[in-house]
Amino acid sequence: MRFSKIAVSVLSIAFLSSCSKVELNPKDLLLDIDAAANAANQASNAEYVPNEMLVKFKMGTTQSARAKVVGLLNASIKEHIHTAAMKRFGDDQGVLLLKINENALDGISKAKAFGEIEYAEPNWVYHHDAISNDTYFNNGSLWGMTGAYGSGASTAWINSTGSSSVYIGIIDEGYMYTHEDLAANAGVNPGEYAGNGIDDDGNGLVDDFFGWDFVGNNNTVFDGGGDDHGTHVAGTIGGVGGNGKGVAGIVWNVKFMNAKFLGSKGGTTGNAVKAVDYFTDLKKRHGLNFVATNNSWGGGGFSQTLESAIERANEANILFIAAAGNSSLNCETSNCYPAEYPNANIISVASITSTGAMSSFSNFGITTIDIGAPGSSIWSTVPSKSGASSSYANYNGTSMATPHVTGAAALYASKNPGVSALAIKNAILNSAITTPSLKGKCITNGRLNVSGF
């Protein structure tokens, strides 16, 4: 069972040291905006866009009233985030991303004076949680699939290697959908005709055939060698097995689509929300069988805007599988977002090594992190540095542990068509193998075991 913490602090982003703890209720980050500002100031490692804030107006606030408040805040509207999923779930207002002429925390403090505002929060910045007859299977490199403390995938393959009717959303960098070990599993939007310059399915995005780049606001989800992290994640979930080359993923048959929101400087709350809602809308709009999104990223503090997007995914029966983070933090006393949001569809993942030890970098939490999975020394797909050819690399991080669990969700869904997100989550957690290094460190006290279902 997942619990919300009563005392929280603002999370340090991946790769940075932990911050001093400030005792606050999560909702205080929204409703007591002075406290939120103080918390974020003391947690200097929590990264946010300095002159932007997200503002949610109360339902029924007129457009003229909203415009007046924006003017009084000496702000301008950078973007009105009102996704198709928000509309579908009855939100007639959306969220405003405001550009302000002062530090975000000062603007948030001023916003509390306006009764029309439901909440205001920073536009947090997130980063990925990685440290930087198949060839790597045969030479023993894929311990996460075959090793004593691996996922049990090689045993599970006897009964199933996945299904092309199962879709996974990769919320990350872009991914190399032409990679030799991924191309067969590249999914497409059935409502779009590629390259015709028309928004065929009416979702507001033109030619989102393989997905959408919310950083560049275009349909080019793969931009070259810099999209290595998203490509690495994809290979662990669903690298094609049995093709005599490269790696094999947890599932060999699956369909990916991509919502790119991480760029060279990370990604923001605003774009993360649009990415989550993108897959929720695709499922509702086209009936695509999205069973999970992979979220190998983290950072920032509590965001009501992001939590609400995750809840819309929950209502659409989509799992949100999240990296615990790489700061060696106890998530009971430090924040680990988005992994620790209380939504029922979240599975949060810590990292273990090939000897069964918890990876030294991995965050943990007895009521906040669900399960451990292989995350140290993981071989998977990457583009070459030029982005022109297929390659492979060995990465470490809870980013690498998370796609093992996402692959497990796809495998279970392929064996049990029509199964609910909750049933998939329960199957994964109930099959965990108790592991000494994880006792008292995660809800299951154990590690991923796909051979157990």
Protein Blocks (a to p, Z undefined) as FASTA:
>chain_A
ZZddfbdcddddehiacdddddddfklmmmmmmlmmmmmmmmmmbccdfkbccddddehi
afklmmmmmmmnopacfbdcddfklmmnopanbpaddddfbdfklmmmmmmmpmkbmbdc
dddddddddddfbfklmnopammlmmmklnolmmmmmmogcjfkbccddddddddfkbfk
lmmmmccdfkbcehklpafkonopahilnbccfklopablbgbjklmmmmmmmmmmmpce
hkopajadfblbdcdddddfbdfkopafklmmmmmmmmmmmmmmnopacfbdcddbeedj
ddfklmmmmmmmmmnopacdddfbjnhpafklbccdfklpcbfkbccdddddfkopacfk
lccdfklbfbdcdfehpacddddfkopaccddddedjklmmmmmmmmmmmmmmmmghiaf
klmmmmmmmmpccdfklgopafnopacdfklZZ
